[in-house]
Amino acid sequence: MNANLIVVTGCFGAPVKEKSLELARQRGLPLVDLDNEITKRDGRSIRRLVMMNGEHGYRNAVLPA
């Protein structure tokens, strides 16, 4: 299988970043960290956004249906 995009998700506290970086290195793919991209765009950390909006509100604001 020739995949150019792999999406990795996980719960808060899971080693998602570490595993994603390891997978990207193994496959020779770039890594795009959505938490970093959201923080750059919004100016607030993911933790702060969740604290202010709750996880449900955060997900609805960041990932509209």
Contacts in CASP RR format, 6 or more apart in sequence:
PFRMAT RR
TARGET T0000
AUTHOR 0000-0000-0000
METHOD contacts of the structure
MODEL  1
MNANLIVVTGCFGAPVKEKSLELARQRGLPLVDLDNEITKRDGRSIRRLV
MMNGEHGYRNAVLPA
4 29 0 8 1.000
6 23 0 8 1.000
6 24 0 8 1.000
6 27 0 8 1.000
6 29 0 8 1.000
8 16 0 8 1.000
8 19 0 8 1.000
8 20 0 8 1.000
8 23 0 8 1.000
9 16 0 8 1.000
10 16 0 8 1.000
17 33 0 8 1.000
20 31 0 8 1.000
20 33 0 8 1.000
21 31 0 8 1.000
23 29 0 8 1.000
24 30 0 8 1.000
24 31 0 8 1.000
35 46 0 8 1.000
38 46 0 8 1.000
38 49 0 8 1.000
38 62 0 8 1.000
39 45 0 8 1.000
39 46 0 8 1.000
42 49 0 8 1.000
44 52 0 8 1.000
46 58 0 8 1.000
49 58 0 8 1.000
49 61 0 8 1.000
49 62 0 8 1.000
50 58 0 8 1.000
53 61 0 8 1.000
END
